[in-house]
Amino acid sequence: MTPGDEGGTHPSRRADDDGRTTGTVIVALLANVLITLAKAVTGALTASPALLAEAAHSVADTLNEVFLLASVRRSRRRPDARHPFGYGKERYFWALLAAVGIFVTGGCFSFYQGLHAWFTPERQSTAGFVATYAVLGVALAAEGTSLLRATAQLRARARAHGRTLAREVAASDDPTVRTVFAEDATAVLGVLLAAAGVLGHQLTGSQRWEAAAALAIAVLLVLVAYVLGRATRDLLVGQAADPHQQREAYGILAEQPEIDTVTALQTMRLGVDTALLAARVDLRAGIDSEEVEEVSVRIKAELHRRCPAFTEIFLDIVDADTADRARAAAHRRALDRAAAAQDDSDPPA
């Protein structure tokens, strides 16, 4: 098995992407710090359960932005003896912590606050309602600004990958921007739920409207935490590259004049826009042992040039039998079906 030379996304372009990601996270962090203080102080003064639930939500988001900033910085470290494939998966680890933070700090506290307000309602003054609406308005403006920035970055990545925005959110290998986008979208929806609860309380005089809003916010946060955690878990444990990337790499290998059969092709995402490729290939008859190394180097260079996302390439030269060829053909058909199914569910951007 022969390791490939390091390549992949150009360092300057990756640094630019990381810079934009850091900027997006910082905007979200500043917005959340402002919002957290406003919600917490006003919620405590007015005893508004919906606003206190939203304050817990903002605390979770603020902590998560710190996690995500750490993930961007730590994932840039170069490979070393203990981590020969680099630190790209640091982003997945910290994004998983962010999902846990949304569940524990945001979801659980909001659920407690909703139940407490449901069973022990308190009356609120007219001035309290005015202050609550003012804070929610500021929060909606700040969260909306952060959401617009995250959306713009995701749209740019979607265009670069030839995807729709929805597909980029679902399939992106950068959990940092996706997490910020999910947090901001959830925050906007949470503010609207809180405002609806406060309005119901004001019109009916029953604080249970705010309690219901707090419980709805808790359910929303738990669902978002679950979706983000599941997606990040798949990346952390070793998710394969995009089916189209795999199919392109398979085609490049199959078209090489020295290769008779690609008996196996396995990939794994190593970080943002980086992946590992390991392939078993059967060379055509007549290639002597002295040519094998030269052929391997040339083929890996071609793969690097046409599929730059594969930063680590390993070729294993094998003698394929009939069963190997049958399995290879079945794998290729399965890969074609996976790519076609993705195309059907994701029309061109």
C-alpha positions in Angstrom: 0.0 0.0 0.0 1.5 3.2 -1.1 0.6 6.5 0.5 -0.1 9.5 -1.6 1.5 12.9 -1.3 -0.4 15.6 0.6 -2.5 17.8 -1.6 -6.1 19.0 -1.7 -7.7 22.4 -1.3 -5.2 25.2 -1.8 -4.0 26.5 1.6 -4.8 30.1 0.8 -8.3 29.3 -0.2 -8.8 27.1 2.9 -7.5 30.0 5.0 -10.0 32.4 3.3 -12.8 29.9 4.0 -11.7 29.7 7.7 -11.5 33.4 7.9 -15.1 33.8 6.7 -16.2 31.1 9.0 -14.5 32.8 12.0 -16.2 36.1 11.0 -19.6 34.4 10.9 -19.1 32.8 14.3 -17.8 36.1 15.9 -20.9 38.0 14.6 -23.1 35.3 16.1 -21.2 35.4 19.4 -21.4 39.2 19.7 -25.1 39.1 19.0 -25.7 36.3 21.5 -23.8 38.1 24.3 -25.9 41.2 23.8 -29.1 39.2 23.6 -28.3 37.0 26.6 -27.8 40.0 28.9 -31.0 41.8 27.8 -33.1 38.7 28.0 -31.8 37.5 31.4 -32.1 41.0 33.1 -35.5 41.7 31.7 -36.8 38.2 32.3 -35.7 38.3 35.9 -37.3 41.7 36.5 -40.6 40.8 34.8 -40.7 37.1 35.8 -41.5 36.2 32.2 -41.1 32.4 31.7 -40.9 32.7 27.9 -38.2 35.4 28.1 -36.3 33.3 30.7 -36.5 30.3 28.5 -35.1 32.4 25.6 -32.3 33.7 27.9 -31.3 30.0 28.6 -31.4 29.5 24.8 -29.1 32.4 24.3 -26.7 31.3 27.0 -26.4 27.9 25.2 -25.8 29.7 21.9 -23.1 31.9 23.4 -21.2 29.0 24.9 -21.5 27.2 21.6 -20.0 30.0 19.6 -16.9 29.8 21.9 -16.8 26.1 21.2 -17.0 26.7 17.5 -14.3 29.4 17.5 -12.0 26.9 19.3 -12.9 24.3 16.7 -11.8 26.5 13.8 -8.5 27.4 15.4 -7.6 23.9 16.6 -8.5 22.2 13.3 -5.9 24.3 11.5 -3.0 22.5 13.2 -0.6 20.6 10.9 -0.3 16.8 11.0 2.1 15.4 13.5 3.3 12.0 14.7 0.3 11.4 16.9 -2.2 12.7 14.3 -0.7 11.9 10.9 -4.0 12.9 9.1 -4.2 16.2 10.8 -6.7 17.8 13.2 -9.6 18.4 10.8 -12.0 16.4 12.9 -11.6 18.8 15.8 -14.5 20.7 14.1 -16.7 17.7 14.4 -15.9 17.2 18.1 -16.6 20.8 19.1 -19.7 20.9 17.0 -20.9 17.8 18.9 -20.3 19.6 22.2 -22.3 22.5 20.9 -25.2 20.2 20.1 -25.0 18.8 23.7 -24.9 22.3 25.0 -28.1 23.2 23.1 -29.8 20.2 24.6 -28.6 20.6 28.2 -28.4 24.4 28.8 -31.2 25.4 26.4 -33.6 22.6 26.1 -33.6 21.3 29.7 -33.8 24.7 31.4 -36.6 25.9 29.0 -38.5 22.7 29.8 -38.1 23.3 33.5 -39.1 27.0 33.2 -42.2 26.1 31.2 -43.4 23.5 33.7 -42.7 25.8 36.6 -44.7 28.7 35.0 -47.6 26.3 34.1 -48.1 25.2 37.7 -47.1 28.4 39.5 -48.4 31.3 37.3 -47.6 34.9 38.2 -49.2 38.1 37.1 -47.2 40.7 35.0 -47.6 44.4 34.8 -48.2 46.4 31.6 -44.7 47.9 31.9 -43.3 44.4 32.1 -45.0 43.5 28.8 -43.5 46.6 27.1 -40.0 45.7 28.3 -40.4 42.1 27.2 -41.5 43.2 23.7 -38.6 45.6 23.4 -36.1 42.9 24.3 -37.6 40.4 21.9 -37.5 43.0 19.2 -33.8 43.7 19.7 -33.2 39.9 19.9 -35.1 39.4 16.6 -33.0 42.1 14.9 -29.6 40.7 16.2 -30.4 37.1 15.5 -31.8 38.0 12.1 -28.5 39.8 11.2 -26.4 36.8 12.3 -28.7 34.4 10.4 -28.3 36.5 7.2 -24.5 36.3 7.4 -24.6 32.5 8.0 -27.0 32.0 5.2 -24.8 34.0 2.8 -21.8 31.9 3.6 -23.8 28.7 3.2 -25.1 29.9 -0.2 -21.6 30.6 -1.3 -20.5 27.1 -0.3 -23.6 25.6 -2.0 -22.8 27.3 -5.3 -19.2 26.1 -5.0 -20.4 22.5 -4.5 -23.2 22.8 -7.1 -25.9 22.2 -4.5 -29.1 23.9 -3.3 -29.0 25.7 0.1 -31.1 22.9 1.7 -28.7 20.2 0.5 -25.7 22.2 1.7 -27.2 22.5 5.2 -27.9 18.7 5.2 -24.7 17.4 3.6 -21.9 20.0 4.3 -18.8 18.6 5.9 -18.3 22.0 7.7 -20.4 21.6 10.9 -19.3 25.1 12.2 -21.3 27.2 9.8 -24.1 24.7 9.7 -24.4 24.9 13.5 -24.4 28.7 13.5 -27.1 28.7 10.8 -29.2 26.2 12.8 -28.7 28.1 16.0 -29.7 31.4 14.4 -32.7 30.0 12.6 -33.8 28.3 15.8 -33.3 31.6 17.7 -35.4 33.6 15.3 -38.2 31.0 15.6 -37.8 30.9 19.4 -38.2 34.7 19.6 -41.4 34.5 17.6 -42.7 31.7 19.9 -41.9 33.8 22.9 -43.6 36.8 21.5 -46.7 34.8 20.8 -46.7 33.5 24.3 -46.3 37.0 25.8 -49.1 38.3 23.5 -51.4 35.5 24.6 -50.6 36.2 28.3 -51.3 39.9 27.8 -54.6 39.3 26.0 -56.0 36.6 28.3 -54.2 37.4 31.6 -53.1 33.8 31.9 -49.3 33.2 32.2 -49.8 29.6 30.9 -49.5 31.1 27.4 -45.9 31.9 28.2 -45.4 28.6 29.8 -46.6 26.9 26.7 -44.2 29.0 24.6 -41.4 28.0 26.9 -42.3 24.3 26.5 -42.5 24.8 22.7 -39.0 26.4 22.7 -37.7 23.5 24.8 -39.1 20.9 22.2 -37.6 23.0 19.4 -34.1 23.1 21.0 -34.2 19.3 21.8 -35.1 18.5 18.2 -32.3 20.8 16.8 -29.8 19.4 19.2 -30.7 15.9 18.1 -30.4 16.7 14.4 -27.1 18.5 14.8 -25.7 15.8 17.1 -26.6 13.0 14.8 -25.1 14.7 11.7 -21.9 15.5 13.6 -21.7 12.0 15.0 -21.7 10.5 11.5 -18.8 12.8 10.6 -16.9 12.1 13.8 -17.0 8.3 13.5 -15.9 8.3 9.9 -18.4 9.3 7.1 -17.6 8.5 3.5 -17.0 11.2 1.0 -19.9 12.5 -1.2 -21.1 9.8 -3.7 -20.3 12.1 -6.6 -16.8 12.5 -5.4 -16.4 8.7 -5.0 -17.9 8.1 -8.4 -15.5 10.6 -10.0 -12.5 9.0 -8.3 -13.7 5.6 -9.4 -14.0 6.7 -13.0 -10.5 8.3 -12.9 -9.0 5.1 -11.7 -11.0 2.9 -14.1 -9.9 4.9 -17.1 -6.2 4.6 -16.4 -4.6 2.3 -19.1 -2.5 0.4 -16.5 -5.5 -0.5 -14.3 -7.6 -3.6 -15.2 -10.1 -3.5 -12.3 -10.8 -1.3 -9.3 -11.7 -4.0 -6.8 -12.5 -1.7 -3.8 -12.7 2.0 -3.1 -13.1 3.4 0.4 -13.2 7.0 1.5 -13.5 8.9 4.8 -13.9 12.6 5.5 -11.0 14.0 7.5 -12.2 17.6 7.8 -13.6 20.5 5.8 -13.0 19.8 2.1 -10.5 17.0 2.9 -10.9 13.3 2.7 -8.9 10.0 2.6 -9.2 7.6 -0.3 -8.0 4.0 -0.2 -8.3 1.8 -3.3 -7.4 -1.7 -4.3 -6.6 -2.1 -7.9 -5.6 -4.9 -10.2 -3.0 -3.9 -12.8 -3.1 -5.1 -16.4 -0.8 -8.0 -17.4 2.6 -7.1 -18.7 3.6 -4.4 -16.1 6.7 -5.4 -14.3 7.5 -4.7 -10.7 9.9 -1.9 -11.5 7.0 0.0 -13.2 4.5 -0.4 -10.4 5.9 2.5 -8.3 6.0 4.8 -11.2 2.5 3.9 -12.3 1.2 4.4 -8.7 2.8 7.9 -8.4 1.4 9.0 -11.7 -2.1 7.7 -10.9 -2.2 9.4 -7.5 -1.0 12.7 -9.1 -3.9 12.5 -11.5 -6.3 11.9 -8.7 -4.9 14.8 -6.8 -5.3 17.1 -9.8 -8.9 16.2 -10.7 -10.2 15.4 -7.2 -8.4 17.9 -4.9 -10.6 17.0 -1.9 -8.8 13.7 -1.5 -5.7 14.9 0.4 -4.6 11.4 1.4 -4.5 8.6 -1.3 -3.5 5.0 -0.8 -3.3 2.5 -3.6 -3.0 -1.3 -2.9 -2.0 -3.4 -5.8 -3.8 -6.8 -5.8 -4.5 -9.8 -8.0 -8.3 -9.8 -8.5 -10.2 -13.0 -9.0 -13.7 -13.5 -10.3 -15.4 -12.9 -7.0 -13.4 -9.6 -6.6 -14.6 -8.5 -10.0 -18.2 -9.3 -9.2 -18.1 -7.4 -5.9 -16.4 -4.4 -7.6 -19.2 -4.3 -10.3 -21.9 -4.5 -7.6 -20.2 -1.7 -5.6 -20.0 0.5 -8.7 -23.7 0.0 -9.4 -24.5 0.9 -5.8 -22.4 4.0 -6.0 -24.2 5.1 -9.2 -27.6 4.5 -7.6 -26.5 6.6 -4.5 -25.4 9.5 -6.7 -28.6 9.3 -8.8 -30.8 9.2 -5.7 -28.9 12.3 -4.4 -29.5 14.1 -7.8 -33.2 13.3 -7.6 -33.6 14.7 -4.1 -31.4 17.7 -4.9 -32.2 19.5 -8.2 -29.4 21.8 -9.6 -28.8 25.0 -7.6 
